[in-house]
Amino acid sequence: MLAAWGLGLGKHLGSATMALFAFAVWLVTVAGAYALERDGRRGPAETVPRRLMYGRRAG
């Protein structure tokens, strides 16, 4: 989002604003991880390797 080949937002943001943006992205990932844990679901870093190794569950 910040790179020129993305949305190019880095060109228009200062250091403090970029730090705030990074904190907001981190906060969204923490909220997503909390929601997955609360629902008892595995995250993508666990699901993808298991699917590649064992395939889809039958059923």
VEXGUTI-965470 format. One record per residue: chain; x, y, z of N, C-alpha, C, O in turn. Coordinates in pm, 1 decimal, m for minus. Layout:
! residues N
+-------+----------+----------+----------+----------+----------+----------+----------+----------+----------+----------+----------+----------+
: chain :      n.u :      n.v :      n.w :     ca.u :     ca.v :     ca.w :      c.u :      c.v :      c.w :      o.u :      o.v :      o.w :
+-------+----------+----------+----------+----------+----------+----------+----------+----------+----------+----------+----------+----------+
:     A :        X :        Y :        Z :        X :        Y :        Z :        X :        Y :        Z :        X :        Y :        Z :
...
+-------+----------+----------+----------+----------+----------+----------+----------+----------+----------+----------+----------+----------+
//
This chain:
! residues 59
+-------+----------+----------+----------+----------+----------+----------+----------+----------+----------+----------+----------+----------+
: chain :      n.u :      n.v :      n.w :     ca.u :     ca.v :     ca.w :      c.u :      c.v :      c.w :      o.u :      o.v :      o.w :
+-------+----------+----------+----------+----------+----------+----------+----------+----------+----------+----------+----------+----------+
:     A :     81.7 :   m119.0 :      0.0 :      0.0 :      0.0 :      0.0 :     86.2 :    125.6 :      0.0 :     46.4 :    228.9 :    m53.9 :
:     A :    203.7 :    116.4 :     60.3 :    289.2 :    234.7 :     67.3 :    384.0 :    244.6 :    m50.9 :    427.3 :    354.3 :    m86.1 :
:     A :    417.2 :    130.9 :   m113.4 :    513.7 :    131.1 :   m223.2 :    453.9 :    194.3 :   m349.0 :    332.1 :    200.1 :   m365.8 :
:     A :    542.8 :    241.3 :   m436.5 :    497.8 :    305.9 :   m559.8 :    421.0 :    208.4 :   m649.0 :    328.0 :    249.6 :   m718.4 :
:     A :    457.9 :     80.3 :   m648.6 :    387.5 :    m17.9 :   m732.0 :    257.0 :    m64.1 :   m668.2 :    180.3 :   m137.1 :   m731.0 :
:     A :    231.1 :    m23.3 :   m546.1 :    103.2 :    m51.6 :   m480.7 :     11.0 :     67.6 :   m497.7 :    m17.3 :    110.5 :   m609.5 :
:     A :    m34.3 :    119.0 :   m388.4 :   m119.7 :    238.0 :   m394.0 :    m40.0 :    367.2 :   m391.0 :    m94.8 :    474.2 :   m417.5 :
:     A :     88.7 :    359.0 :   m359.1 :    173.8 :    477.3 :   m359.9 :    148.7 :    574.1 :   m245.9 :    178.0 :    693.0 :   m258.3 :
:     A :     95.3 :    525.4 :   m135.6 :     64.9 :    614.3 :    m23.6 :    190.1 :    665.6 :     46.7 :    185.4 :    770.3 :    111.3 :
:     A :    300.9 :    594.6 :     35.6 :    423.8 :    635.7 :    102.2 :    474.6 :    770.6 :     56.0 :    543.2 :    840.2 :    130.9 :
:     A :    442.2 :    807.8 :    m64.6 :    485.2 :    936.2 :   m119.5 :    418.3 :   1053.0 :    m47.1 :    474.5 :   1162.2 :    m39.0 :
:     A :    298.5 :   1029.2 :      4.9 :    219.8 :   1137.4 :     63.7 :    219.2 :   1137.4 :    216.5 :    164.1 :   1228.8 :    277.9 :
:     A :    279.6 :   1036.1 :    278.1 :    275.2 :   1025.0 :    424.2 :    409.8 :   1060.0 :    485.0 :    514.3 :   1030.1 :    427.2 :
:     A :    407.4 :   1122.5 :    600.1 :    529.3 :   1150.8 :    674.1 :    565.4 :   1033.2 :    764.5 :    495.6 :    931.8 :    765.9 :
:     A :    673.3 :   1046.7 :    838.9 :    721.0 :    937.6 :    924.1 :    620.8 :    902.4 :   1033.7 :    594.4 :    784.9 :   1059.0 :
:     A :    565.9 :   1003.5 :   1097.8 :    470.3 :    977.6 :   1205.7 :    343.3 :    912.3 :   1151.6 :    287.4 :    822.6 :   1214.8 :
:     A :    298.3 :    956.9 :   1036.1 :    178.3 :    899.4 :    976.4 :    202.8 :    755.5 :    933.0 :    114.6 :    670.7 :    946.6 :
:     A :    322.1 :    727.4 :    880.8 :    355.3 :    589.7 :    842.6 :    360.2 :    499.7 :    965.5 :    315.6 :    385.1 :    960.5 :
:     A :    413.7 :    550.6 :   1074.5 :    417.5 :    472.3 :   1197.9 :    275.6 :    443.8 :   1247.6 :    246.6 :    333.3 :   1293.4 :
:     A :    189.4 :    541.4 :   1238.8 :     49.4 :    522.6 :   1276.8 :    m18.9 :    421.0 :   1185.7 :    m96.1 :    337.1 :   1232.2 :
:     A :      9.5 :    428.8 :   1056.8 :    m44.9 :    332.9 :    960.6 :      3.4 :    191.7 :    993.1 :    m76.0 :     97.7 :    991.7 :
:     A :    132.6 :    175.5 :   1022.3 :    187.8 :     44.9 :   1057.4 :    122.9 :     m9.3 :   1184.6 :     92.3 :   m128.2 :   1192.6 :
:     A :    102.0 :     76.2 :   1282.8 :     35.9 :     34.4 :   1406.4 :   m106.5 :    m10.0 :   1379.1 :   m152.9 :   m108.2 :   1437.2 :
:     A :   m176.9 :     60.8 :   1291.2 :   m314.8 :     23.7 :   1256.8 :   m319.4 :   m111.8 :   1187.1 :   m408.1 :   m192.5 :   1215.1 :
:     A :   m225.4 :   m137.8 :   1097.1 :   m218.8 :   m267.9 :   1029.7 :   m192.1 :   m377.4 :   1131.4 :   m255.1 :   m483.1 :   1126.7 :
:     A :    m99.0 :   m353.4 :   1223.8 :    m68.9 :   m450.8 :   1328.3 :   m192.5 :   m476.4 :   1414.3 :   m221.2 :   m590.9 :   1449.0 :
:     A :   m264.7 :   m371.7 :   1448.3 :   m384.4 :   m385.6 :   1531.1 :   m491.3 :   m469.8 :   1460.7 :   m559.5 :   m549.5 :   1525.0 :
:     A :   m505.8 :   m452.9 :   1331.1 :   m601.5 :   m532.8 :   1254.1 :   m560.5 :   m680.4 :   1256.1 :   m646.4 :   m767.4 :   1270.5 :
:     A :   m431.4 :   m709.9 :   1242.0 :   m387.3 :   m849.5 :   1244.6 :   m407.1 :   m911.0 :   1382.4 :   m442.1 :  m1028.5 :   1392.5 :
:     A :   m385.6 :   m834.6 :   1488.0 :   m408.7 :   m885.6 :   1623.6 :   m556.9 :   m913.6 :   1644.4 :   m592.7 :  m1016.1 :   1702.6 :
:     A :   m643.1 :   m824.7 :   1598.1 :   m787.5 :   m846.9 :   1610.4 :   m830.2 :   m970.5 :   1531.9 :   m913.5 :  m1048.0 :   1579.0 :
:     A :   m774.3 :   m989.5 :   1413.3 :   m805.3 :  m1109.2 :   1334.0 :   m758.7 :  m1236.2 :   1402.6 :   m830.8 :  m1336.0 :   1403.5 :
:     A :   m638.6 :  m1234.1 :   1460.4 :   m587.4 :  m1351.0 :   1531.4 :   m672.6 :  m1381.3 :   1654.0 :   m699.0 :  m1497.7 :   1684.3 :
:     A :   m715.2 :  m1278.4 :   1723.7 :   m801.0 :  m1298.2 :   1840.7 :   m935.0 :  m1360.1 :   1800.1 :   m985.6 :  m1450.2 :   1867.1 :
:     A :   m991.5 :  m1311.0 :   1690.2 :  m1119.1 :  m1364.4 :   1642.7 :  m1106.1 :  m1511.3 :   1603.7 :  m1194.0 :  m1591.7 :   1634.7 :
:     A :   m996.6 :  m1546.8 :   1535.6 :   m974.8 :  m1687.2 :   1499.3 :   m960.4 :  m1774.3 :   1623.9 :  m1017.1 :  m1883.3 :   1630.8 :
:     A :   m884.7 :  m1726.0 :   1721.9 :   m865.4 :  m1803.1 :   1845.6 :   m996.8 :  m1817.9 :   1921.6 :  m1026.7 :  m1925.5 :   1973.3 :
:     A :  m1074.3 :  m1712.2 :   1928.6 :  m1201.9 :  m1716.4 :   1999.3 :  m1297.0 :  m1818.1 :   1937.1 :  m1371.9 :  m1885.7 :   2007.7 :
:     A :  m1293.5 :  m1828.4 :   1803.0 :  m1380.3 :  m1922.8 :   1732.7 :  m1322.3 :  m2063.9 :   1727.8 :  m1387.5 :  m2156.0 :   1678.6 :
:     A :  m1200.9 :  m2081.4 :   1778.2 :  m1139.0 :  m2213.7 :   1778.3 :  m1089.9 :  m2257.8 :   1640.9 :  m1077.1 :  m2377.4 :   1614.7 :
:     A :  m1062.7 :  m2161.8 :   1553.6 :  m1016.4 :  m2193.0 :   1418.4 :   m866.4 :  m2173.7 :   1408.3 :   m807.3 :  m2095.5 :   1482.6 :
:     A :   m805.4 :  m2246.3 :   1315.0 :   m661.9 :  m2231.8 :   1290.9 :   m638.0 :  m2113.3 :   1198.1 :   m722.4 :  m2078.8 :   1115.4 :
:     A :   m522.4 :  m2052.6 :   1213.5 :   m485.1 :  m1942.0 :   1127.4 :   m426.3 :  m1991.2 :    996.0 :   m402.6 :  m2110.9 :    979.8 :
:     A :   m402.4 :  m1899.8 :    901.7 :   m351.7 :  m1939.2 :    770.2 :   m211.7 :  m1999.8 :    773.9 :   m179.4 :  m2084.7 :    690.8 :
:     A :   m128.3 :  m1957.9 :    868.7 :      7.2 :  m2012.1 :    876.7 :      7.0 :  m2158.1 :    922.9 :    106.4 :  m2228.3 :    904.4 :
:     A :   m100.6 :  m2203.5 :    981.4 :   m113.4 :  m2343.1 :   1019.6 :   m197.4 :  m2420.2 :    918.7 :   m168.9 :  m2536.7 :    891.0 :
:     A :   m299.0 :  m2357.7 :    864.0 :   m391.1 :  m2425.4 :    772.6 :   m325.3 :  m2459.1 :    639.1 :   m341.1 :  m2570.6 :    589.4 :
:     A :   m252.4 :  m2365.7 :    580.8 :   m194.1 :  m2387.5 :    447.8 :    m93.9 :  m2502.4 :    447.2 :   m104.9 :  m2589.7 :    361.0 :
:     A :      3.9 :  m2507.6 :    539.1 :     95.6 :  m2622.1 :    536.1 :     25.3 :  m2755.8 :    560.5 :     61.6 :  m2856.5 :    499.7 :
:     A :    m74.8 :  m2757.6 :    648.8 :   m147.9 :  m2882.0 :    671.8 :   m222.6 :  m2925.3 :    545.7 :   m223.8 :  m3043.7 :    512.2 :
:     A :   m283.8 :  m2831.7 :    476.7 :   m356.8 :  m2865.6 :    354.6 :   m261.7 :  m2915.3 :    246.9 :   m293.6 :  m3009.5 :    174.4 :
:     A :   m143.8 :  m2852.1 :    235.9 :    m45.9 :  m2896.5 :    137.3 :      7.1 :  m3035.6 :    169.6 :     33.5 :  m3115.4 :     79.7 :
:     A :     22.4 :  m3063.7 :    297.6 :     79.5 :  m3191.8 :    338.5 :    m23.0 :  m3304.5 :    336.0 :      6.2 :  m3413.9 :    287.6 :
:     A :   m141.2 :  m3278.9 :    387.0 :   m239.6 :  m3386.3 :    404.9 :   m358.4 :  m3377.4 :    309.3 :   m436.7 :  m3472.1 :    301.8 :
:     A :   m374.5 :  m3268.5 :    237.0 :   m490.2 :  m3252.6 :    147.9 :   m612.5 :  m3208.7 :    225.2 :   m606.1 :  m3182.4 :    345.3 :
:     A :   m724.0 :  m3201.1 :    154.5 :   m849.7 :  m3160.6 :    219.9 :   m903.9 :  m3275.0 :    303.6 :   m881.0 :  m3392.4 :    274.6 :
:     A :   m976.6 :  m3237.4 :    408.5 :  m1040.8 :  m3339.7 :    492.7 :  m1154.4 :  m3405.6 :    416.7 :  m1226.9 :  m3339.0 :    342.8 :
:     A :  m1170.1 :  m3534.2 :    434.2 :  m1284.0 :  m3604.6 :    374.6 :  m1405.4 :  m3582.4 :    462.9 :  m1394.7 :  m3581.0 :    585.5 :
:     A :  m1518.0 :  m3565.6 :    401.8 :  m1635.7 :  m3556.0 :    485.5 :  m1721.7 :  m3447.3 :    449.3 :  m1825.7 :  m3427.3 :    512.2 :
+-------+----------+----------+----------+----------+----------+----------+----------+----------+----------+----------+----------+----------+
//
